[in-house]
């Protein structure tokens, strides 16, 4: 089972990345890495990612407490609101923050990236917090500790593995953010990701882009390794015992108030963007925009998005299920495979896209002109997310059930069908829905690979906001509203199934 996703990863990820880096290494990589501009890029990339991670942590902790330790009406709605930003397309979030903060700048980039990732802290830390035994806190209070002292000396150390795991994932997402920085940073602020795009697409500086890709790849592997270790510590520390939720008392209401304040702030950019949409913008989606900014109509872009997202999700589900099964059964090299499956989330989508154009002509039937090219790239991005949804659920299944079924004569396939599948069915639906909405809004690789006559909706939005004309802006806001509606519908489905979204 492991060979199938690893073979796909090798063919459609490792080979293109190695090829593009190999071509770039023919240039003078040392000069690029030693340049002062390169390290200014590194400094800004790391700085804004670290700042966004801290902001997401500060905002996510009150939400984690609200979800894990309180029993209040409307918590399902709160969980849905928290998850919506994480699965919104980057172009939607970029445009939403541009409508709130027209001048852009570092602050808007940091806030937008933290807006995306509050859910990672809230749900990952909240999931572990719900298993922390209250009796240890009560014992500390009985010995005279204040609530703050009990939290810092008892609860916080217990949550440290979850906080570390979430921080590594958030830092990775923020450091490789593309659409947000491209829209809000414009030409003033660039990260390694946007600089790789600029050097590849506009300057045709392949050696320089390859050198930056090497630098980024080293940082990504480091972050993924730290995240994998922290995730293992978190899973080992989790006690399969739910902590009793209750109505807040005393100073806990302050934390609850902070949590609801964060929820209100998360809604602000979404409400602002939807408020910009007009009926004229929705009608204009039937055309190609001001001065034919698009080669196809907005409706055609919607159809392209639905088609490619469906293809990508089907492929990602096959690969993700096989990977999740292998990761739960393998005893050796599991950490290596885990990091390998997460690598596509951190490597520049531009590097992968350009690598496709360089390598895929060597395969039977030139995939570079195939409609499957974009779904392949999207599946590379979606598969790690599917894996992170399924692995915790499959690992939670008592292995004695599988052993009992095998003792009664069931084949491995029948054990999966009769034991694992029923218990993981909700997670499978969640993974499919979650993967679909992520593929629908994927912008990084798609913006590089989509042909002008076959753009997806996020690519069409990117082109509309880069061209002058009020009609283009109205179309972009209307298209963003459509994506928000689809995203909210998927999140409602996920919450209806009451399945935690794995790592997220």
C-alpha positions as CSV (number, residue, x, y, z in Angstrom):
1,X,0.0,0.0,0.0
2,X,2.8,2.4,0.8
3,X,4.4,1.8,-2.6
4,X,1.4,3.3,-4.5
5,X,1.4,6.8,-2.9
6,X,5.2,6.8,-2.6
7,X,5.5,5.9,-6.3
8,X,3.0,8.7,-7.2
9,X,4.9,11.1,-5.0
10,X,8.2,10.2,-6.7
11,X,6.8,10.6,-10.2
12,X,4.8,13.7,-9.8
13,X,6.6,15.5,-7.0
14,X,10.2,14.4,-6.4
15,X,11.1,14.0,-10.1
16,X,9.9,17.5,-11.1
17,X,11.4,19.1,-8.1
18,X,14.8,17.4,-8.5
19,X,14.8,18.2,-12.2
20,X,14.2,21.9,-11.7
21,X,16.8,22.1,-9.0
22,X,19.2,20.1,-11.1
23,X,18.8,22.6,-14.0
24,X,19.2,25.5,-11.6
25,X,22.4,24.0,-10.0
26,X,24.2,24.5,-13.3
27,X,24.3,28.2,-12.4
28,X,26.2,29.9,-9.6
29,X,24.1,28.9,-6.6
30,X,26.7,30.1,-4.1
31,X,26.5,33.7,-5.3
32,X,22.7,33.6,-5.0
33,X,22.8,32.1,-1.5
34,X,25.5,34.6,-0.4
35,X,23.7,37.7,-1.7
36,X,22.4,40.1,0.9
37,X,19.0,40.3,-0.8
38,X,18.6,36.6,-0.4
39,X,19.0,36.8,3.4
40,X,16.7,39.8,3.6
41,X,14.1,37.6,1.9
42,X,14.9,34.8,4.4
43,X,14.6,37.3,7.3
44,X,11.2,38.6,6.1
45,X,9.9,35.1,5.4
46,X,10.9,33.8,8.8
47,X,9.9,37.0,10.6
48,X,6.4,37.3,9.2
49,X,5.8,33.5,9.6
50,X,6.9,33.6,13.3
51,X,4.8,36.7,14.0
52,X,1.7,35.1,12.3
53,X,2.3,31.9,14.3
54,X,2.4,33.9,17.6
55,X,-0.8,35.8,16.7
56,X,-2.5,32.5,15.8
57,X,-1.4,30.9,19.1
58,X,-2.7,33.9,21.2
59,X,-6.0,33.8,19.3
60,X,-6.3,30.1,19.3
61,X,-5.7,29.3,23.0
62,X,-8.9,31.0,24.3
63,X,-10.8,29.2,21.5
64,X,-9.2,25.9,22.5
65,X,-10.4,26.4,26.1
66,X,-13.9,27.3,24.9
67,X,-14.2,24.1,22.8
68,X,-12.5,21.8,25.3
69,X,-13.6,22.8,28.7
70,X,-17.0,24.6,28.4
71,X,-20.5,23.5,27.9
72,X,-22.4,26.4,26.3
73,X,-25.0,26.7,23.6
74,X,-23.9,27.3,20.0
75,X,-20.5,25.6,20.3
76,X,-21.1,23.7,17.0
77,X,-21.5,27.0,15.3
78,X,-18.3,28.3,16.9
79,X,-16.4,25.3,15.6
80,X,-17.7,25.9,12.1
81,X,-16.8,29.6,12.2
82,X,-13.3,28.7,13.3
83,X,-12.8,26.1,10.5
84,X,-14.0,28.3,7.7
85,X,-10.9,30.5,7.4
86,X,-8.6,27.6,7.2
87,X,-10.2,26.2,4.1
88,X,-10.9,29.5,2.3
89,X,-8.9,30.0,-0.9
90,X,-5.9,32.3,-0.4
91,X,-7.1,34.7,-3.1
92,X,-10.4,35.1,-1.2
93,X,-8.6,35.9,2.1
94,X,-6.1,38.2,0.3
95,X,-8.9,40.2,-1.3
96,X,-10.9,40.3,2.0
97,X,-7.9,41.8,3.9
98,X,-7.2,44.2,1.0
99,X,-10.8,45.4,1.3
100,X,-10.2,46.0,5.1
101,X,-6.7,47.3,4.8
102,X,-6.2,48.9,1.3
103,X,-2.7,50.0,2.0
104,X,-1.6,46.4,2.7
105,X,1.8,46.1,4.4
106,X,3.5,43.7,6.8
107,X,0.6,43.9,9.3
108,X,-2.0,42.8,6.8
109,X,0.2,39.9,5.7
110,X,0.7,38.7,9.3
111,X,-3.0,39.1,10.2
112,X,-4.1,37.3,7.0
113,X,-1.7,34.4,7.6
114,X,-2.8,34.1,11.3
115,X,-6.5,34.3,10.2
116,X,-5.9,31.2,8.1
117,X,-4.3,29.2,10.9
118,X,-6.2,30.0,14.1
119,X,-8.2,26.8,13.5
120,X,-5.0,24.7,13.7
121,X,-4.2,25.9,17.2
122,X,-7.9,25.9,18.4
123,X,-8.7,22.4,17.2
124,X,-5.3,20.7,17.8
125,X,-4.8,22.1,21.2
126,X,-8.5,21.9,22.1
127,X,-8.5,18.2,21.1
128,X,-5.7,17.5,23.6
129,X,-7.1,19.8,26.2
130,X,-10.3,17.9,26.3
131,X,-8.4,14.8,27.4
132,X,-6.4,16.4,30.2
133,X,-7.6,15.1,33.6
134,X,-9.1,17.9,35.6
135,X,-8.2,16.2,38.9
136,X,-4.5,17.3,38.6
137,X,-5.6,20.9,38.4
138,X,-8.0,20.4,41.3
139,X,-5.2,18.9,43.3
140,X,-3.0,21.9,42.6
141,X,-5.7,24.3,43.6
142,X,-6.3,22.3,46.8
143,X,-2.6,22.8,47.6
144,X,-3.0,26.6,47.4
145,X,-2.1,27.3,43.8
146,X,-4.0,30.1,42.0
147,X,-5.8,29.3,38.8
148,X,-3.0,30.9,36.8
149,X,-0.4,28.9,38.7
150,X,-2.4,25.7,38.2
151,X,-2.6,26.4,34.5
152,X,1.1,27.2,34.0
153,X,2.4,24.3,36.2
154,X,-0.1,21.6,35.4
155,X,-2.2,22.2,32.3
156,X,0.3,24.0,30.1
157,X,3.0,21.3,30.3
158,X,0.4,18.7,29.4
159,X,-0.6,20.8,26.3
160,X,3.0,21.4,25.2
161,X,3.2,18.6,22.7
162,X,0.0,19.8,21.0
163,X,1.2,23.4,21.0
164,X,4.5,22.4,19.5
165,X,2.9,20.2,16.8
166,X,0.4,23.0,15.9
167,X,3.1,25.7,15.9
168,X,5.3,23.7,13.5
169,X,2.4,23.2,11.0
170,X,1.3,26.9,11.2
171,X,4.9,28.1,10.8
172,X,5.2,25.9,7.7
173,X,2.0,27.2,6.2
174,X,2.9,30.8,6.9
175,X,6.4,30.6,5.6
176,X,5.2,29.1,2.3
177,X,2.2,31.4,1.9
178,X,1.8,32.5,-1.7
179,X,-1.5,34.1,-2.6
180,X,-1.8,36.2,0.5
181,X,1.7,37.7,0.1
182,X,1.3,38.1,-3.7
183,X,-2.0,40.1,-3.2
184,X,-1.2,42.1,-0.1
185,X,2.6,42.5,-0.4
186,X,2.5,43.6,-4.1
187,X,6.0,44.6,-5.1
188,X,7.0,46.0,-1.7
189,X,7.2,42.8,0.3
190,X,8.3,39.4,-0.9
191,X,8.9,36.0,0.7
192,X,10.9,33.1,-0.7
193,X,7.8,31.7,-2.2
194,X,6.8,34.8,-4.2
195,X,10.4,35.5,-5.1
196,X,10.7,32.0,-6.6
197,X,7.6,32.8,-8.6
198,X,8.9,36.1,-9.7
199,X,12.3,34.7,-10.8
200,X,10.7,31.8,-12.7
201,X,7.8,33.4,-14.4
202,X,8.9,37.0,-15.0
203,X,12.7,37.2,-14.8
204,X,13.3,33.6,-16.2
205,X,16.1,33.3,-13.6
206,X,16.0,29.6,-13.2
207,X,19.4,29.2,-11.4
208,X,18.3,31.9,-8.8
209,X,14.9,30.3,-8.4
210,X,16.5,26.9,-7.9
211,X,18.9,28.2,-5.3
212,X,16.0,29.7,-3.3
213,X,14.1,26.4,-3.7
214,X,17.0,24.6,-2.1
215,X,17.0,27.0,0.8
216,X,13.2,26.7,1.2
217,X,13.3,22.9,0.9
218,X,15.9,22.7,3.8
219,X,13.7,24.9,6.0
220,X,10.6,22.8,5.1
221,X,12.2,19.5,6.0
222,X,13.4,20.9,9.3
223,X,9.9,22.2,10.1
224,X,8.2,18.9,9.1
225,X,10.7,16.9,11.2
226,X,10.0,19.0,14.3
227,X,6.3,18.8,13.6
228,X,6.4,15.0,13.2
229,X,8.3,14.6,16.5
230,X,5.9,16.9,18.3
231,X,2.9,15.1,16.8
232,X,4.2,11.7,18.1
233,X,4.7,13.2,21.5
234,X,1.2,14.6,21.4
235,X,-0.3,11.3,20.4
236,X,1.7,9.4,23.0
237,X,0.5,11.9,25.7
238,X,-3.2,11.8,24.9
239,X,-5.3,9.9,27.4
240,X,-8.4,8.3,25.9
241,X,-10.5,10.0,28.5
242,X,-12.7,13.0,27.9
243,X,-12.4,15.8,30.5
244,X,-15.8,16.9,31.8
245,X,-17.0,20.1,30.2
246,X,-19.0,22.5,32.3
247,X,-20.3,26.0,32.5
248,X,-17.5,28.6,33.0
249,X,-17.0,29.9,36.5
250,X,-15.3,33.0,37.9
251,X,-12.4,34.2,35.8
252,X,-13.1,31.6,33.2
253,X,-15.7,33.9,31.8
254,X,-12.9,36.3,30.8
255,X,-11.3,33.6,28.6
256,X,-14.7,32.8,27.1
257,X,-15.2,36.5,26.4
258,X,-11.8,36.6,24.6
259,X,-12.8,33.5,22.6
260,X,-16.0,35.0,21.4
261,X,-14.1,38.2,20.5
262,X,-11.8,36.2,18.4
263,X,-14.8,34.6,16.7
264,X,-16.1,38.0,15.9
265,X,-12.8,39.1,14.4
266,X,-12.6,36.0,12.3
267,X,-16.0,36.9,10.8
268,X,-15.0,40.5,10.0
269,X,-13.0,40.0,6.8
270,X,-15.6,37.5,5.5
271,X,-18.5,39.8,6.1
272,X,-16.5,42.7,4.6
273,X,-15.8,40.9,1.4
274,X,-19.4,39.6,1.0
275,X,-20.6,43.1,1.6
276,X,-18.6,44.2,-1.5
277,X,-20.4,41.8,-3.8
278,X,-23.1,43.2,-5.9
279,X,-25.8,41.7,-8.2
280,X,-24.1,43.4,-11.1
281,X,-20.9,41.4,-10.3
282,X,-22.8,38.1,-10.3
283,X,-24.4,39.0,-13.7
284,X,-21.0,39.9,-15.1
285,X,-19.7,36.4,-14.4
286,X,-21.5,35.4,-17.6
287,X,-18.9,37.6,-19.5
288,X,-15.2,38.0,-19.7
289,X,-14.7,41.2,-17.7
290,X,-13.6,44.7,-18.6
291,X,-11.7,44.7,-22.0
292,X,-11.9,40.9,-22.0
293,X,-9.6,40.4,-19.1
294,X,-10.5,36.7,-19.2
295,X,-10.3,34.5,-22.2
296,X,-13.4,32.6,-21.0
297,X,-16.5,33.6,-19.0
298,X,-16.6,33.5,-15.3
299,X,-19.2,30.7,-15.6
300,X,-16.7,28.6,-17.6
301,X,-14.1,29.2,-14.9
302,X,-16.6,27.9,-12.3
303,X,-17.2,24.8,-14.4
304,X,-13.4,24.3,-14.8
305,X,-13.0,24.6,-11.0
306,X,-15.7,22.0,-10.2
307,X,-14.3,19.6,-12.7
308,X,-10.6,19.8,-11.7
309,X,-11.5,19.8,-8.0
310,X,-13.5,16.6,-8.4
311,X,-10.7,14.8,-10.3
312,X,-8.1,16.0,-7.8
313,X,-10.2,14.9,-4.8
314,X,-10.9,11.4,-6.2
315,X,-7.1,10.9,-6.8
316,X,-6.2,12.4,-3.5
317,X,-8.6,10.1,-1.6
318,X,-7.2,7.0,-3.2
319,X,-3.6,8.1,-2.4
320,X,-4.5,9.4,1.0
321,X,-6.4,6.3,2.2
322,X,-3.5,4.0,1.1
323,X,-1.0,6.3,2.8
324,X,-3.1,6.5,6.0
325,X,-3.4,2.7,6.2
326,X,0.3,2.2,5.6
327,X,1.2,4.8,8.3
328,X,-1.0,3.1,10.9
329,X,0.5,-0.4,10.1
330,X,4.1,0.3,9.4
331,X,6.4,-0.1,12.4
332,X,9.7,1.1,10.7
333,X,10.4,4.1,8.6
334,X,7.0,5.5,9.5
335,X,8.5,8.9,10.4
336,X,10.3,9.1,7.1
337,X,7.1,8.3,5.2
338,X,5.1,10.8,7.3
339,X,7.5,13.6,6.5
340,X,7.7,12.6,2.8
341,X,3.9,12.8,2.5
342,X,3.8,16.2,4.1
343,X,6.6,17.7,1.9
344,X,4.3,18.9,-0.9
345,X,2.7,21.3,1.5
346,X,6.0,23.2,2.0
347,X,7.8,23.1,-1.3
348,X,7.2,25.9,-3.7
349,X,4.2,25.2,-5.9
350,X,5.9,27.2,-8.6
351,X,8.9,24.9,-8.4
352,X,6.6,21.9,-8.8
353,X,4.7,23.5,-11.7
354,X,7.8,24.5,-13.6
355,X,9.2,21.0,-13.0
356,X,6.1,19.5,-14.6
357,X,6.7,21.5,-17.7
358,X,10.3,20.4,-17.8
359,X,9.8,16.7,-17.1
360,X,6.4,15.4,-18.0
361,X,7.0,15.4,-21.8
362,X,9.2,12.3,-21.1
363,X,6.1,10.3,-20.2
364,X,3.9,8.5,-22.8
365,X,1.4,11.2,-24.0
366,X,2.5,14.7,-23.2
367,X,0.8,15.6,-19.9
368,X,1.8,19.2,-20.2
369,X,-1.1,19.9,-22.5
370,X,-3.5,17.5,-20.8
371,X,-6.5,18.6,-18.8
372,X,-5.2,16.2,-16.1
373,X,-2.2,18.5,-15.4
374,X,-4.0,20.8,-12.9
375,X,-5.8,17.9,-11.0
376,X,-2.4,16.1,-10.6
377,X,-0.9,19.2,-9.1
378,X,-3.9,19.8,-6.8
379,X,-3.9,16.2,-5.7
380,X,-0.3,16.6,-4.6
381,X,-1.4,19.4,-2.3
382,X,-4.6,17.7,-1.1
383,X,-3.2,14.3,-0.3
384,X,-1.3,15.3,2.8
385,X,-4.4,17.0,4.2
386,X,-6.4,13.8,3.6
387,X,-3.7,11.8,5.4
388,X,-3.7,14.1,8.4
389,X,-7.5,13.7,8.7
390,X,-7.5,9.9,8.5
391,X,-4.4,8.8,10.4
392,X,-5.6,9.8,13.9
393,X,-8.9,8.1,13.3
394,X,-7.3,4.8,12.1
395,X,-4.8,4.8,14.9
396,X,-7.6,5.2,17.4
397,X,-9.2,1.9,16.3
398,X,-8.5,-0.9,18.8
399,X,-6.2,-3.3,17.0
400,X,-7.7,-6.2,18.9
401,X,-10.8,-5.9,16.7
402,X,-8.7,-6.5,13.6
403,X,-6.9,-9.4,15.3
404,X,-10.3,-11.0,16.3
405,X,-11.6,-10.7,12.7
406,X,-8.3,-12.2,11.4
407,X,-8.6,-15.1,13.9
408,X,-12.1,-15.8,12.6
409,X,-10.7,-16.2,9.1
410,X,-11.2,-12.8,7.6
411,X,-8.7,-11.7,4.9
412,X,-6.9,-8.3,5.3
413,X,-9.3,-6.8,2.8
414,X,-12.3,-8.1,4.6
415,X,-10.9,-6.8,7.9
416,X,-10.6,-3.4,6.4
417,X,-14.1,-3.6,4.9
418,X,-15.8,-5.0,8.0
419,X,-13.8,-3.2,10.8
420,X,-11.9,-0.2,9.7
421,X,-14.3,1.2,7.1
422,X,-17.4,1.4,9.3
423,X,-15.5,3.0,12.1
424,X,-13.7,5.5,9.8
425,X,-16.7,6.2,7.5
426,X,-17.3,9.6,9.0
427,X,-13.7,10.6,8.7
428,X,-13.7,9.5,5.0
429,X,-16.6,11.7,4.2
430,X,-14.9,14.6,6.1
431,X,-11.6,14.0,4.3
432,X,-13.4,14.0,0.9
433,X,-15.3,17.2,1.7
434,X,-12.2,18.9,3.2
435,X,-10.0,17.9,0.2
436,X,-12.6,19.0,-2.3
437,X,-12.9,22.5,-0.9
438,X,-9.1,22.8,-0.7
439,X,-8.6,21.7,-4.3
440,X,-11.4,24.1,-5.4
441,X,-9.5,27.0,-3.9
442,X,-5.9,26.0,-4.7
443,X,-4.0,28.9,-6.2
444,X,-0.3,28.4,-6.1
445,X,0.4,25.5,-8.5
446,X,-2.8,26.2,-10.4
447,X,-1.9,29.8,-11.2
448,X,1.2,28.5,-12.9
449,X,-0.2,25.5,-14.7
450,X,-3.7,26.5,-15.8
451,X,-4.0,27.5,-19.4
452,X,-5.6,30.9,-20.2
453,X,-8.5,29.3,-21.9
454,X,-9.1,26.9,-19.0
455,X,-8.6,28.9,-15.8
456,X,-10.1,27.8,-12.4
457,X,-12.1,30.3,-10.4
458,X,-9.2,31.4,-8.1
459,X,-7.0,31.9,-11.1
460,X,-9.7,34.0,-12.8
461,X,-10.0,36.1,-9.6
462,X,-6.3,36.7,-9.6
463,X,-6.4,37.9,-13.2
464,X,-9.4,40.1,-12.6
465,X,-7.9,42.0,-9.6
466,X,-4.6,42.5,-11.5
467,X,-6.4,44.3,-14.3
468,X,-8.0,47.8,-14.1
469,X,-11.7,48.3,-14.3
470,X,-14.6,48.5,-11.8
471,X,-16.4,45.6,-13.6
472,X,-13.4,43.3,-12.9
473,X,-13.5,44.2,-9.2
474,X,-17.2,43.5,-9.1
475,X,-16.7,40.1,-10.8
476,X,-13.9,39.2,-8.4
477,X,-16.0,40.0,-5.3
478,X,-18.9,38.0,-6.7
479,X,-16.6,35.0,-7.5
480,X,-15.1,35.2,-4.0
481,X,-18.6,35.1,-2.5
482,X,-19.4,31.9,-4.5
483,X,-16.3,30.3,-3.1
484,X,-17.2,31.4,0.4
485,X,-20.7,29.8,0.0
486,X,-19.2,26.5,-1.1
487,X,-16.6,26.6,1.8
488,X,-19.3,27.3,4.4
489,X,-21.5,24.5,3.0
490,X,-18.5,22.0,3.3
491,X,-17.7,23.1,6.8
492,X,-21.4,22.7,7.9
493,X,-21.2,19.1,6.4
494,X,-18.0,18.4,8.4
495,X,-19.5,19.7,11.6
496,X,-22.7,17.7,11.0
497,X,-20.7,14.6,10.9
498,X,-19.0,15.7,14.2
499,X,-15.6,14.5,13.0
500,X,-12.5,16.3,14.2
501,X,-10.5,17.4,11.2
502,X,-7.4,15.3,12.3
503,X,-4.3,17.4,12.7
504,X,-6.4,20.5,12.0
